[in-house]
Amino acid sequence: MSESRKLTAILAADVVGYSRLAGADEDRTLARLRALRSDLIDPTITVYHGRVVKRTGDGALVEFRSVVDAVRCAVEVQNAMLERNAGVPPDRRIEFRIGIHIGDIVEESDGDLMGDGVNIAARLEGIAEPNGICLSGAVYEQVRDKLKHEFEDLGDKELKNIARPVRAFRVVLDPDPARGPIVPALSDGKLALPDKPSIAVLAFQNISGDPEQEYFVDGMVEEITTALSRMRWLFVIARNSSYAFKGRIVDAREIGRALGVRYLLEGSVRRAGGRIRLAGQLIDAESGSQLWADRYDGDLADIFDLQDRITEHVVGAIQPSILSAEVERARRKRPESLDAYDLVLRAFPLVWSLDKDQNETARSLLGQALAHDVDYPFALSLLAWCHAQRAVYGWTDAPGRDHDEGLRLAQRAASLSHDDPMVLAILGAAHSFARDFDVAETHLERARSLDPNSAWAWLRSGWLDVYRERSASALGHFARFRRLSPLDPVAYMADVGVGAAHFVDGRYDDAITWIQRGLIQQPDASWALRWLVSAYVHAGRLDEARRACLRLRESHPDLTLAKVRDTWWPSAIMARILSGLRDAGLPEG
Protein backbone atom coordinates (compact mmCIF):
# COMPACT_ATOMS: atom_id res chain seq x y z
CA MET A 1 0.00 0.00 0.00
CA SER A 2 1.50 3.33 -1.09
CA GLU A 3 1.51 6.32 1.22
CA SER A 4 2.49 9.99 1.25
CA ARG A 5 3.12 12.65 3.85
CA LYS A 6 1.53 16.08 4.09
CA LEU A 7 0.81 18.91 6.51
CA THR A 8 -2.90 19.17 7.26
CA ALA A 9 -5.44 20.17 9.90
CA ILE A 10 -7.20 17.30 11.64
CA LEU A 11 -10.49 17.53 13.52
CA ALA A 12 -11.56 14.64 15.76
CA ALA A 13 -15.05 14.53 17.29
CA ASP A 14 -17.22 12.15 19.26
CA VAL A 15 -20.45 12.11 21.27
CA VAL A 16 -20.23 12.57 25.04
CA GLY A 17 -21.69 9.58 26.90
CA TYR A 18 -22.75 7.78 23.74
CA SER A 19 -22.91 4.36 25.41
CA ARG A 20 -25.27 5.72 28.06
CA LEU A 21 -27.52 7.37 25.46
CA ALA A 22 -27.59 4.25 23.29
CA GLY A 23 -28.25 2.04 26.30
CA ALA A 24 -31.27 4.13 27.26
CA ASP A 25 -32.77 4.24 23.76
CA GLU A 26 -30.52 2.98 20.97
CA ASP A 27 -32.95 3.46 18.07
CA ARG A 28 -33.80 7.02 19.07
CA THR A 29 -30.15 7.93 19.64
CA LEU A 30 -29.06 6.54 16.27
CA ALA A 31 -31.91 8.32 14.48
CA ARG A 32 -31.02 11.65 16.11
CA LEU A 33 -27.33 11.21 15.30
CA ARG A 34 -28.09 10.39 11.65
CA ALA A 35 -30.33 13.47 11.43
CA LEU A 36 -27.60 15.67 12.90
CA ARG A 37 -25.09 14.34 10.38
CA SER A 38 -27.34 14.95 7.39
CA ASP A 39 -28.84 18.28 8.51
CA LEU A 40 -25.95 19.96 10.31
CA ILE A 41 -22.58 18.26 10.51
CA ASP A 42 -21.95 17.10 6.94
CA PRO A 43 -23.26 20.32 5.32
CA THR A 44 -21.11 22.41 7.67
CA ILE A 45 -18.03 20.34 6.85
CA THR A 46 -18.76 20.89 3.16
CA VAL A 47 -19.11 24.66 3.62
CA TYR A 48 -15.67 24.78 5.25
CA HIS A 49 -14.07 22.54 2.61
CA GLY A 50 -13.50 19.57 4.92
CA ARG A 51 -13.23 15.87 4.05
CA VAL A 52 -14.59 13.14 6.30
CA VAL A 53 -11.74 10.65 6.52
CA LYS A 54 -13.68 8.09 8.50
CA ARG A 55 -16.48 7.67 10.98
CA THR A 56 -16.03 5.73 14.19
CA GLY A 57 -19.53 4.90 15.33
CA ASP A 58 -20.38 8.00 17.32
CA GLY A 59 -17.34 9.97 16.14
CA ALA A 60 -15.58 11.21 13.06
CA LEU A 61 -12.14 12.20 11.78
CA VAL A 62 -12.16 15.14 9.36
CA GLU A 63 -9.35 16.70 7.31
CA PHE A 64 -9.21 20.40 6.39
CA ARG A 65 -6.87 22.22 4.03
CA SER A 66 -7.11 25.30 6.26
CA VAL A 67 -6.76 25.21 10.03
CA VAL A 68 -8.87 28.39 10.19
CA ASP A 69 -11.67 26.56 8.36
CA ALA A 70 -11.35 23.63 10.76
CA VAL A 71 -11.88 25.85 13.81
CA ARG A 72 -14.70 27.79 12.15
CA CYS A 73 -16.43 24.52 11.31
CA ALA A 74 -16.10 23.31 14.89
CA VAL A 75 -17.47 26.57 16.30
CA GLU A 76 -20.41 26.52 13.87
CA VAL A 77 -21.34 22.97 14.85
CA GLN A 78 -21.02 23.55 18.58
CA ASN A 79 -23.01 26.79 18.50
CA ALA A 80 -25.74 25.05 16.52
CA MET A 81 -25.78 22.21 19.04
CA LEU A 82 -26.18 24.69 21.91
CA GLU A 83 -29.31 25.97 20.19
CA ARG A 84 -30.65 22.50 19.36
CA ASN A 85 -30.14 21.28 22.92
CA ALA A 86 -31.97 24.23 24.47
CA GLY A 87 -34.91 22.77 26.39
CA VAL A 88 -33.77 19.13 25.97
CA PRO A 89 -33.30 17.35 29.34
CA PRO A 90 -29.57 16.99 30.17
CA ASP A 91 -29.69 13.20 30.17
CA ARG A 92 -31.03 13.16 26.59
CA ARG A 93 -28.78 15.75 24.96
CA ILE A 94 -26.39 14.80 22.20
CA GLU A 95 -23.22 16.79 22.88
CA PHE A 96 -19.94 16.64 21.00
CA ARG A 97 -16.33 17.02 22.09
CA ILE A 98 -13.93 18.25 19.43
CA GLY A 99 -10.14 18.26 19.23
CA ILE A 100 -8.12 19.98 16.49
CA HIS A 101 -4.43 19.70 15.63
CA ILE A 102 -2.26 20.61 12.68
CA GLY A 103 0.71 18.47 11.84
CA ASP A 104 2.58 16.22 9.46
CA ILE A 105 0.56 13.07 8.80
CA VAL A 106 0.71 9.98 6.60
CA GLU A 107 -1.99 9.56 3.97
CA GLU A 108 -2.48 6.02 2.71
CA SER A 109 -3.65 5.14 -0.78
CA ASP A 110 -7.25 4.61 0.40
CA GLY A 111 -7.36 8.13 1.84
CA ASP A 112 -6.98 7.08 5.49
CA LEU A 113 -4.74 9.23 7.69
CA MET A 114 -2.23 7.93 10.21
CA GLY A 115 0.48 9.26 12.50
CA ASP A 116 1.01 11.42 15.58
CA GLY A 117 -0.93 14.32 14.02
CA VAL A 118 -4.08 12.21 14.02
CA ASN A 119 -3.40 10.78 17.47
CA ILE A 120 -2.91 14.22 19.03
CA ALA A 121 -6.23 15.47 17.61
CA ALA A 122 -7.97 12.40 19.04
CA ARG A 123 -6.36 12.87 22.48
CA LEU A 124 -7.29 16.57 22.53
CA GLU A 125 -10.88 15.61 21.77
CA GLY A 126 -10.73 13.29 24.79
CA ILE A 127 -9.88 16.13 27.19
CA ALA A 128 -12.36 18.62 25.70
CA GLU A 129 -15.40 19.39 27.83
CA PRO A 130 -18.92 18.52 26.62
CA ASN A 131 -19.87 20.84 23.77
CA GLY A 132 -16.28 22.12 23.85
CA ILE A 133 -13.40 22.55 21.42
CA CYS A 134 -9.80 21.86 22.41
CA LEU A 135 -6.93 23.09 20.20
CA SER A 136 -3.26 22.24 20.18
CA GLY A 137 -0.77 25.05 20.61
CA ALA A 138 0.14 24.74 16.92
CA VAL A 139 -3.46 25.41 15.93
CA TYR A 140 -3.77 28.30 18.39
CA GLU A 141 -0.74 30.05 16.90
CA GLN A 142 -2.33 29.81 13.43
CA VAL A 143 -5.79 31.13 14.36
CA ARG A 144 -5.25 33.48 17.32
CA ASP A 145 -5.11 36.63 15.17
CA LYS A 146 -7.53 35.46 12.48
CA LEU A 147 -10.62 34.55 14.48
CA LYS A 148 -12.64 36.79 16.77
CA HIS A 149 -12.90 34.23 19.55
CA GLU A 150 -11.40 34.09 23.00
CA PHE A 151 -9.10 31.20 23.92
CA GLU A 152 -8.28 29.83 27.34
CA ASP A 153 -4.75 28.48 27.89
CA LEU A 154 -5.03 25.05 29.50
CA GLY A 155 -1.27 24.63 29.86
CA ASP A 156 0.83 21.63 28.88
CA LYS A 157 -1.10 18.37 28.85
CA GLU A 158 0.22 14.84 29.13
CA LEU A 159 -1.65 12.90 26.47
CA LYS A 160 -1.87 9.13 26.32
CA ASN A 161 0.77 7.54 24.02
CA ILE A 162 2.15 10.96 23.03
CA ALA A 163 5.84 11.30 23.86
CA ARG A 164 5.94 14.99 24.86
CA PRO A 165 3.38 17.23 26.60
CA VAL A 166 1.12 19.18 24.24
CA ARG A 167 0.08 22.77 24.93
CA ALA A 168 -3.73 22.94 24.82
CA PHE A 169 -6.24 25.79 24.46
CA ARG A 170 -10.00 25.89 24.89
CA VAL A 171 -12.19 27.90 22.50
CA VAL A 172 -14.52 30.08 24.55
CA LEU A 173 -17.96 29.68 23.00
CA ASP A 174 -19.61 32.65 24.66
CA PRO A 175 -22.10 34.06 22.14
CA ASP A 176 -20.69 36.54 19.69
CA PRO A 177 -22.25 39.98 20.25
CA ALA A 178 -23.64 39.78 16.72
CA ARG A 179 -25.60 36.68 17.69
CA GLY A 180 -27.26 38.41 20.63
CA PRO A 181 -30.29 39.84 18.84
CA ILE A 182 -30.85 36.65 16.87
CA VAL A 183 -30.53 33.73 19.25
CA PRO A 184 -33.42 34.00 21.74
CA ALA A 185 -32.35 34.62 25.32
CA LEU A 186 -32.29 31.44 27.35
CA SER A 187 -33.47 31.08 30.91
CA ASP A 188 -32.62 27.87 32.77
CA GLY A 189 -31.89 26.10 29.47
CA LYS A 190 -35.13 27.06 27.71
CA LEU A 191 -36.66 29.95 25.81
CA ALA A 192 -38.10 32.50 28.21
CA LEU A 193 -41.89 32.69 28.02
CA PRO A 194 -43.30 35.88 26.45
CA ASP A 195 -45.04 38.38 28.70
CA LYS A 196 -48.45 37.41 27.33
CA PRO A 197 -50.26 34.09 26.71
CA SER A 198 -48.32 32.04 24.15
CA ILE A 199 -49.36 29.13 21.98
CA ALA A 200 -48.13 26.85 19.19
CA VAL A 201 -50.57 25.08 16.86
CA LEU A 202 -49.06 21.68 16.12
CA ALA A 203 -49.64 19.69 12.96
CA PHE A 204 -53.05 17.98 13.13
CA GLN A 205 -53.33 14.27 12.40
CA ASN A 206 -54.89 13.22 9.13
CA ILE A 207 -57.15 10.30 10.08
CA SER A 208 -59.04 10.19 6.81
CA GLY A 209 -57.18 7.09 5.66
CA ASP A 210 -56.11 8.98 2.55
CA PRO A 211 -52.54 10.38 2.46
CA GLU A 212 -53.65 12.69 -0.35
CA GLN A 213 -55.68 14.66 2.22
CA GLU A 214 -52.53 15.74 4.07
CA TYR A 215 -52.47 19.07 2.24
CA PHE A 216 -56.08 19.73 3.32
CA VAL A 217 -55.26 19.10 6.98
CA ASP A 218 -52.19 21.34 6.79
CA GLY A 219 -54.30 24.08 5.22
CA MET A 220 -56.79 23.94 8.07
CA VAL A 221 -53.98 24.31 10.60
CA GLU A 222 -52.68 27.31 8.66
CA GLU A 223 -56.11 28.94 8.84
CA ILE A 224 -56.42 28.33 12.59
CA THR A 225 -52.88 29.61 13.23
CA THR A 226 -53.61 32.74 11.22
CA ALA A 227 -56.87 33.38 13.09
CA LEU A 228 -55.11 33.07 16.45
CA SER A 229 -52.29 35.33 15.26
CA ARG A 230 -54.73 38.15 14.65
CA MET A 231 -55.35 38.44 18.40
CA ARG A 232 -52.81 40.97 19.53
CA TRP A 233 -52.82 39.90 23.17
CA LEU A 234 -51.71 36.40 22.16
CA PHE A 235 -48.16 35.30 21.19
CA VAL A 236 -48.40 32.67 18.42
CA ILE A 237 -45.48 30.61 17.13
CA ALA A 238 -45.21 30.50 13.34
CA ARG A 239 -46.51 27.37 11.65
CA ASN A 240 -43.12 26.57 10.09
CA SER A 241 -41.59 26.06 13.54
CA SER A 242 -44.57 24.20 14.98
CA TYR A 243 -44.34 21.78 12.06
CA ALA A 244 -40.78 20.82 13.04
CA PHE A 245 -42.49 18.26 15.30
CA LYS A 246 -44.81 16.83 12.65
CA GLY A 247 -44.80 13.04 12.64
CA ARG A 248 -42.67 12.84 15.80
CA ILE A 249 -43.66 11.50 19.19
CA VAL A 250 -42.39 14.20 21.55
CA ASP A 251 -43.51 15.02 25.07
CA ALA A 252 -45.63 18.19 25.21
CA ARG A 253 -43.38 19.69 27.86
CA GLU A 254 -40.34 19.23 25.63
CA ILE A 255 -42.12 20.95 22.72
CA GLY A 256 -43.12 23.80 25.00
CA ARG A 257 -39.52 24.27 26.10
CA ALA A 258 -38.18 24.10 22.54
CA LEU A 259 -40.66 26.67 21.23
CA GLY A 260 -40.92 28.80 24.36
CA VAL A 261 -44.72 28.68 24.74
CA ARG A 262 -47.21 27.96 27.50
CA TYR A 263 -49.95 26.27 25.45
CA LEU A 264 -50.12 23.74 22.63
CA LEU A 265 -53.08 23.09 20.36
CA GLU A 266 -53.18 19.66 18.74
CA GLY A 267 -55.92 17.81 16.95
CA SER A 268 -57.07 15.63 14.10
CA VAL A 269 -59.13 15.94 10.92
CA ARG A 270 -61.26 13.31 9.23
CA ARG A 271 -62.64 14.14 5.79
CA ALA A 272 -65.03 11.71 4.14
CA GLY A 273 -67.07 12.69 1.14
CA GLY A 274 -68.81 15.95 1.91
CA ARG A 275 -68.45 15.60 5.69
CA ILE A 276 -65.65 16.66 7.98
CA ARG A 277 -64.84 16.04 11.63
CA LEU A 278 -62.40 18.31 13.44
CA ALA A 279 -61.14 17.42 16.93
CA GLY A 280 -58.87 19.57 19.05
CA GLN A 281 -57.35 19.71 22.48
CA LEU A 282 -55.47 22.41 24.35
CA ILE A 283 -52.43 21.33 26.39
CA ASP A 284 -50.66 23.18 29.18
CA ALA A 285 -47.06 22.74 28.00
CA GLU A 286 -45.67 23.34 31.47
CA SER A 287 -47.52 20.46 33.14
CA GLY A 288 -48.53 18.40 30.11
CA SER A 289 -52.16 18.42 31.29
CA GLN A 290 -55.17 18.80 29.04
CA LEU A 291 -57.09 22.06 29.56
CA TRP A 292 -59.83 21.61 27.03
CA ALA A 293 -60.97 19.23 24.29
CA ASP A 294 -63.86 19.26 21.85
CA ARG A 295 -65.07 17.84 18.56
CA TYR A 296 -66.82 19.51 15.65
CA ASP A 297 -68.78 17.85 12.85
CA GLY A 298 -70.16 19.51 9.78
CA ASP A 299 -70.42 19.66 6.04
CA LEU A 300 -67.39 20.54 3.97
CA ALA A 301 -69.20 23.71 2.94
CA ASP A 302 -69.06 24.80 6.61
CA ILE A 303 -65.28 24.43 6.89
CA PHE A 304 -64.65 28.10 7.65
CA ASP A 305 -67.26 28.20 10.41
CA LEU A 306 -65.65 25.11 11.96
CA GLN A 307 -62.26 26.82 11.95
CA ASP A 308 -63.69 29.93 13.59
CA ARG A 309 -65.49 27.87 16.24
CA ILE A 310 -62.38 25.98 17.30
CA THR A 311 -60.41 29.25 17.36
CA GLU A 312 -62.95 30.88 19.65
CA HIS A 313 -62.99 27.88 21.98
CA VAL A 314 -59.18 27.95 22.25
CA VAL A 315 -59.30 31.65 23.07
CA GLY A 316 -61.96 31.03 25.68
CA ALA A 317 -59.90 28.27 27.31
CA ILE A 318 -56.77 30.45 27.48
CA GLN A 319 -58.47 33.66 28.57
CA PRO A 320 -61.90 32.80 30.00
CA SER A 321 -62.61 36.40 30.94
CA ILE A 322 -62.46 37.69 27.39
CA LEU A 323 -65.86 38.62 26.03
CA SER A 324 -66.98 36.92 22.88
CA ALA A 325 -67.45 40.35 21.30
CA GLU A 326 -63.74 40.98 21.81
CA VAL A 327 -62.73 37.81 19.99
CA GLU A 328 -61.71 38.91 16.52
CA ARG A 329 -63.38 37.05 13.69
CA ALA A 330 -61.19 38.71 11.08
CA ARG A 331 -61.55 36.15 8.34
CA ARG A 332 -59.90 36.29 4.97
CA LYS A 333 -62.33 36.80 2.13
CA ARG A 334 -63.70 33.33 1.50
CA PRO A 335 -63.35 31.94 -2.00
CA GLU A 336 -66.68 31.41 -3.73
CA SER A 337 -65.55 27.96 -4.84
CA LEU A 338 -64.25 25.22 -2.56
CA ASP A 339 -62.37 23.89 -5.59
CA ALA A 340 -60.33 27.09 -5.55
CA TYR A 341 -59.66 26.70 -1.84
CA ASP A 342 -58.55 23.10 -2.38
CA LEU A 343 -56.11 24.12 -5.13
CA VAL A 344 -54.62 26.90 -2.99
CA LEU A 345 -54.04 24.43 -0.15
CA ARG A 346 -52.11 22.20 -2.56
CA ALA A 347 -50.03 25.14 -3.79
CA PHE A 348 -49.29 26.72 -0.41
CA PRO A 349 -46.25 24.63 0.69
CA LEU A 350 -44.78 24.74 -2.82
CA VAL A 351 -44.79 28.55 -2.87
CA TRP A 352 -42.30 28.68 0.02
CA SER A 353 -40.02 25.86 -1.14
CA LEU A 354 -37.56 28.15 -3.00
CA ASP A 355 -37.35 25.46 -5.67
CA LYS A 356 -37.77 26.44 -9.32
CA ASP A 357 -39.78 23.34 -10.35
CA GLN A 358 -42.04 23.51 -7.30
CA ASN A 359 -42.57 27.20 -7.96
CA GLU A 360 -43.79 26.35 -11.45
CA THR A 361 -46.17 23.71 -10.06
CA ALA A 362 -47.49 26.24 -7.56
CA ARG A 363 -48.04 28.79 -10.33
CA SER A 364 -50.07 26.23 -12.27
CA LEU A 365 -52.23 25.30 -9.27
CA LEU A 366 -52.85 28.94 -8.37
CA GLY A 367 -53.77 29.72 -11.97
CA GLN A 368 -56.36 26.93 -11.81
CA ALA A 369 -57.68 28.31 -8.51
CA LEU A 370 -58.11 31.76 -10.04
CA ALA A 371 -59.93 30.21 -13.00
CA HIS A 372 -62.52 29.03 -10.45
CA ASP A 373 -62.56 32.32 -8.50
CA VAL A 374 -60.93 35.29 -10.19
CA ASP A 375 -61.25 37.48 -7.08
CA TYR A 376 -59.58 35.17 -4.54
CA PRO A 377 -57.11 37.50 -2.72
CA PHE A 378 -54.92 34.84 -1.13
CA ALA A 379 -54.48 33.00 -4.44
CA LEU A 380 -53.60 36.29 -6.16
CA SER A 381 -51.12 37.12 -3.43
CA LEU A 382 -49.36 33.74 -3.51
CA LEU A 383 -49.16 33.90 -7.31
CA ALA A 384 -47.61 37.38 -6.97
CA TRP A 385 -44.91 35.93 -4.73
CA CYS A 386 -44.23 33.14 -7.25
CA HIS A 387 -43.55 35.78 -9.91
CA ALA A 388 -41.39 37.81 -7.53
CA GLN A 389 -39.26 34.75 -6.80
CA ARG A 390 -38.83 34.04 -10.51
CA ALA A 391 -37.41 37.53 -10.97
CA VAL A 392 -35.21 37.67 -7.85
CA TYR A 393 -33.76 34.16 -8.04
CA GLY A 394 -33.09 34.21 -11.78
CA TRP A 395 -35.69 31.61 -12.78
CA THR A 396 -36.83 33.63 -15.80
CA ASP A 397 -35.32 35.22 -18.89
CA ALA A 398 -37.50 38.29 -18.37
CA PRO A 399 -37.10 39.40 -14.73
CA GLY A 400 -38.62 42.80 -15.42
CA ARG A 401 -41.82 41.26 -16.73
CA ASP A 402 -42.13 38.98 -13.70
CA HIS A 403 -41.44 41.91 -11.36
CA ASP A 404 -44.28 43.86 -12.98
CA GLU A 405 -46.69 40.91 -12.95
CA GLY A 406 -45.91 40.14 -9.30
CA LEU A 407 -46.58 43.73 -8.31
CA ARG A 408 -49.82 43.86 -10.33
CA LEU A 409 -51.15 40.68 -8.72
CA ALA A 410 -50.13 41.79 -5.23
CA GLN A 411 -51.87 45.13 -5.68
CA ARG A 412 -55.05 43.44 -6.93
CA ALA A 413 -55.03 41.07 -3.95
CA ALA A 414 -54.70 44.00 -1.54
CA SER A 415 -57.51 45.91 -3.26
CA LEU A 416 -59.81 42.93 -2.61
CA SER A 417 -58.63 42.26 0.95
CA HIS A 418 -57.50 45.45 2.68
CA ASP A 419 -56.67 43.94 6.08
CA ASP A 420 -55.11 40.54 5.43
CA PRO A 421 -51.59 40.66 6.94
CA MET A 422 -50.09 38.06 4.60
CA VAL A 423 -51.50 39.84 1.54
CA LEU A 424 -50.07 43.13 2.79
CA ALA A 425 -46.69 41.57 3.62
CA ILE A 426 -46.39 40.14 0.11
CA LEU A 427 -47.43 43.49 -1.37
CA GLY A 428 -44.71 45.15 0.74
CA ALA A 429 -42.14 42.62 -0.45
CA ALA A 430 -43.17 43.15 -4.07
CA HIS A 431 -42.74 46.93 -3.68
CA SER A 432 -39.33 46.43 -2.06
CA PHE A 433 -38.21 44.40 -5.07
CA ALA A 434 -39.56 47.19 -7.29
CA ARG A 435 -37.41 49.63 -5.24
CA ASP A 436 -40.47 51.50 -3.91
CA PHE A 437 -39.06 51.37 -0.40
CA ASP A 438 -41.35 53.95 1.24
CA VAL A 439 -44.45 52.20 -0.11
CA ALA A 440 -43.04 48.81 0.90
CA GLU A 441 -42.46 50.02 4.45
CA THR A 442 -46.02 51.33 4.73
CA HIS A 443 -47.49 47.96 3.78
CA LEU A 444 -45.13 45.93 5.99
CA GLU A 445 -45.83 48.17 8.99
CA ARG A 446 -49.56 47.70 8.39
CA ALA A 447 -49.12 43.91 8.17
CA ARG A 448 -47.20 43.83 11.47
CA SER A 449 -49.80 46.04 13.12
CA LEU A 450 -52.66 43.77 12.05
CA ASP A 451 -50.75 40.59 12.96
CA PRO A 452 -47.82 41.07 15.37
CA ASN A 453 -47.25 37.31 15.12
CA SER A 454 -46.60 37.30 11.37
CA ALA A 455 -43.06 35.91 11.29
CA TRP A 456 -42.87 36.41 7.54
CA ALA A 457 -43.76 40.11 7.82
CA TRP A 458 -40.92 40.56 10.33
CA LEU A 459 -38.53 38.67 8.01
CA ARG A 460 -39.38 40.83 4.99
CA SER A 461 -39.10 43.96 7.17
CA GLY A 462 -35.58 42.91 8.10
CA TRP A 463 -34.62 42.61 4.45
CA LEU A 464 -36.19 45.96 3.65
CA ASP A 465 -33.98 47.47 6.36
CA VAL A 466 -30.94 45.86 4.70
CA TYR A 467 -31.92 47.41 1.36
CA ARG A 468 -32.24 50.78 3.11
CA GLU A 469 -28.90 50.27 4.91
CA ARG A 470 -30.45 50.33 8.40
CA SER A 471 -28.49 47.49 9.95
CA ALA A 472 -29.53 47.92 13.60
CA SER A 473 -33.22 47.87 12.72
CA ALA A 474 -32.65 44.88 10.44
CA LEU A 475 -31.06 42.88 13.26
CA GLY A 476 -34.03 43.64 15.49
CA HIS A 477 -36.54 42.52 12.87
CA PHE A 478 -34.65 39.31 12.13
CA ALA A 479 -34.52 38.66 15.88
CA ARG A 480 -38.30 38.98 16.14
CA PHE A 481 -38.71 36.56 13.23
CA ARG A 482 -36.49 33.99 14.95
CA ARG A 483 -38.37 34.28 18.26
CA LEU A 484 -41.75 33.85 16.57
CA SER A 485 -40.47 30.91 14.52
CA PRO A 486 -37.37 29.45 16.22
CA LEU A 487 -37.38 26.25 14.14
CA ASP A 488 -38.41 27.73 10.81
CA PRO A 489 -37.19 25.88 7.66
CA VAL A 490 -36.55 29.27 6.00
CA ALA A 491 -34.52 30.56 8.96
CA TYR A 492 -31.50 30.60 6.64
CA MET A 493 -33.03 33.68 4.98
CA ALA A 494 -32.73 35.47 8.33
CA ASP A 495 -29.17 34.16 8.82
CA VAL A 496 -28.12 35.52 5.44
CA GLY A 497 -30.01 38.71 6.28
CA VAL A 498 -27.99 39.14 9.48
CA GLY A 499 -24.84 38.64 7.41
CA ALA A 500 -26.05 41.23 4.92
CA ALA A 501 -26.69 43.70 7.77
CA HIS A 502 -23.10 43.21 8.96
CA PHE A 503 -21.92 43.69 5.36
CA VAL A 504 -23.77 47.02 5.28
CA ASP A 505 -21.77 48.15 8.33
CA GLY A 506 -18.47 46.88 6.93
CA ARG A 507 -18.17 44.02 9.46
CA TYR A 508 -17.15 41.58 6.77
CA ASP A 509 -15.84 38.70 8.90
CA ASP A 510 -19.12 38.68 10.84
CA ALA A 511 -21.00 38.85 7.56
CA ILE A 512 -19.12 35.80 6.27
CA THR A 513 -19.91 33.79 9.41
CA TRP A 514 -23.65 34.43 9.18
CA ILE A 515 -23.95 33.99 5.42
CA GLN A 516 -22.11 30.67 5.64
CA ARG A 517 -24.53 29.63 8.35
CA GLY A 518 -27.44 30.31 6.00
CA LEU A 519 -25.76 28.52 3.11
CA ILE A 520 -25.59 25.31 5.13
CA GLN A 521 -29.32 24.96 4.48
CA GLN A 522 -29.34 26.32 0.91
CA PRO A 523 -25.82 25.74 -0.47
CA ASP A 524 -26.69 26.77 -4.04
CA ALA A 525 -28.62 29.97 -3.26
CA SER A 526 -27.05 32.36 -5.77
CA TRP A 527 -28.31 35.49 -4.00
CA ALA A 528 -26.58 34.43 -0.77
CA LEU A 529 -23.40 33.37 -2.56
CA ARG A 530 -23.14 36.85 -4.13
CA TRP A 531 -23.06 38.43 -0.67
CA LEU A 532 -20.51 35.83 0.49
CA VAL A 533 -18.12 36.29 -2.45
CA SER A 534 -18.12 40.05 -2.05
CA ALA A 535 -17.72 39.86 1.75
CA TYR A 536 -14.64 37.66 1.29
CA VAL A 537 -13.11 40.22 -1.10
CA HIS A 538 -13.73 43.18 1.19
CA ALA A 539 -12.40 41.19 4.17
CA GLY A 540 -9.13 40.75 2.26
CA ARG A 541 -9.64 36.99 1.87
CA LEU A 542 -9.21 36.88 -1.90
CA ASP A 543 -8.37 33.17 -2.24
CA GLU A 544 -11.56 32.23 -0.39
CA ALA A 545 -13.48 34.74 -2.50
CA ARG A 546 -12.27 33.11 -5.71
CA ARG A 547 -13.22 29.66 -4.44
CA ALA A 548 -16.67 30.89 -3.48
CA CYS A 549 -17.03 32.59 -6.86
CA LEU A 550 -16.09 29.36 -8.62
CA ARG A 551 -18.79 27.60 -6.59
CA LEU A 552 -21.25 30.33 -7.62
CA ARG A 553 -20.41 29.97 -11.29
CA GLU A 554 -20.56 26.16 -11.16
CA SER A 555 -24.11 26.22 -9.82
CA HIS A 556 -25.16 29.23 -11.94
CA PRO A 557 -22.98 29.15 -15.09
CA ASP A 558 -24.93 31.92 -16.87
CA LEU A 559 -24.57 34.47 -14.08
CA THR A 560 -22.73 37.69 -14.98
CA LEU A 561 -22.23 41.09 -13.39
CA ALA A 562 -24.76 42.51 -15.84
CA LYS A 563 -27.42 40.05 -14.68
CA VAL A 564 -26.71 40.82 -11.03
CA ARG A 565 -27.02 44.52 -11.81
CA ASP A 566 -30.38 43.91 -13.53
CA THR A 567 -31.90 42.29 -10.43
CA TRP A 568 -30.85 45.01 -7.98
CA TRP A 569 -30.95 48.78 -7.63
CA PRO A 570 -28.24 51.47 -7.89
CA SER A 571 -26.82 52.08 -4.41
CA ALA A 572 -23.56 52.18 -2.47
CA ILE A 573 -24.22 48.62 -1.29
CA MET A 574 -24.79 47.47 -4.86
CA ALA A 575 -21.52 49.08 -5.92
CA ARG A 576 -19.67 47.27 -3.13
CA ILE A 577 -21.22 43.92 -4.05
CA LEU A 578 -20.42 44.35 -7.73
CA SER A 579 -16.83 45.38 -7.07
CA GLY A 580 -16.33 42.33 -4.87
CA LEU A 581 -17.82 39.98 -7.48
CA ARG A 582 -15.66 41.60 -10.18
CA ASP A 583 -12.46 41.18 -8.14
CA ALA A 584 -13.35 37.53 -7.42
CA GLY A 585 -13.68 36.74 -11.13
CA LEU A 586 -17.35 37.00 -12.10
CA PRO A 587 -17.46 38.02 -15.78
CA GLU A 588 -19.04 41.27 -16.89
CA GLY A 589 -21.39 39.57 -19.35
Secondary structure as GFF3:
##gff-version 3
##sequence-region A 1 589
A	DSSP	beta_strand	3	15	.	.	.	ID=ss1
A	DSSP	alpha_helix	18	36	.	.	.	ID=ss2
A	DSSP	pi_helix	37	41	.	.	.	ID=ss3
A	DSSP	alpha_helix	42	47	.	.	.	ID=ss4
A	DSSP	beta_strand	50	56	.	.	.	ID=ss5
A	DSSP	beta_strand	59	64	.	.	.	ID=ss6
A	DSSP	alpha_helix	67	84	.	.	.	ID=ss7
A	DSSP	three_ten_helix	90	92	.	.	.	ID=ss8
A	DSSP	beta_strand	96	108	.	.	.	ID=ss9
A	DSSP	beta_strand	113	114	.	.	.	ID=ss10
A	DSSP	alpha_helix	116	127	.	.	.	ID=ss11
A	DSSP	beta_strand	132	136	.	.	.	ID=ss12
A	DSSP	alpha_helix	137	143	.	.	.	ID=ss13
A	DSSP	beta_strand	150	157	.	.	.	ID=ss14
A	DSSP	beta_strand	166	172	.	.	.	ID=ss15
A	DSSP	three_ten_helix	177	179	.	.	.	ID=ss16
A	DSSP	beta_strand	186	187	.	.	.	ID=ss17
A	DSSP	beta_strand	190	191	.	.	.	ID=ss18
A	DSSP	beta_strand	198	201	.	.	.	ID=ss19
A	DSSP	beta_strand	205	206	.	.	.	ID=ss20
A	DSSP	three_ten_helix	211	213	.	.	.	ID=ss21
A	DSSP	alpha_helix	214	229	.	.	.	ID=ss22
A	DSSP	beta_strand	235	236	.	.	.	ID=ss23
A	DSSP	alpha_helix	239	242	.	.	.	ID=ss24
A	DSSP	three_ten_helix	243	245	.	.	.	ID=ss25
A	DSSP	alpha_helix	252	259	.	.	.	ID=ss26
A	DSSP	beta_strand	263	272	.	.	.	ID=ss27
A	DSSP	beta_strand	275	284	.	.	.	ID=ss28
A	DSSP	beta_strand	290	299	.	.	.	ID=ss29
A	DSSP	three_ten_helix	300	302	.	.	.	ID=ss30
A	DSSP	alpha_helix	303	318	.	.	.	ID=ss31
A	DSSP	three_ten_helix	324	326	.	.	.	ID=ss32
A	DSSP	alpha_helix	338	351	.	.	.	ID=ss33
A	DSSP	alpha_helix	356	372	.	.	.	ID=ss34
A	DSSP	alpha_helix	377	392	.	.	.	ID=ss35
A	DSSP	alpha_helix	399	416	.	.	.	ID=ss36
A	DSSP	alpha_helix	421	433	.	.	.	ID=ss37
A	DSSP	alpha_helix	437	450	.	.	.	ID=ss38
A	DSSP	alpha_helix	455	467	.	.	.	ID=ss39
A	DSSP	alpha_helix	471	484	.	.	.	ID=ss40
A	DSSP	alpha_helix	491	504	.	.	.	ID=ss41
A	DSSP	alpha_helix	508	521	.	.	.	ID=ss42
A	DSSP	alpha_helix	526	538	.	.	.	ID=ss43
A	DSSP	alpha_helix	542	555	.	.	.	ID=ss44
A	DSSP	alpha_helix	561	566	.	.	.	ID=ss45
A	DSSP	alpha_helix	572	584	.	.	.	ID=ss46
###
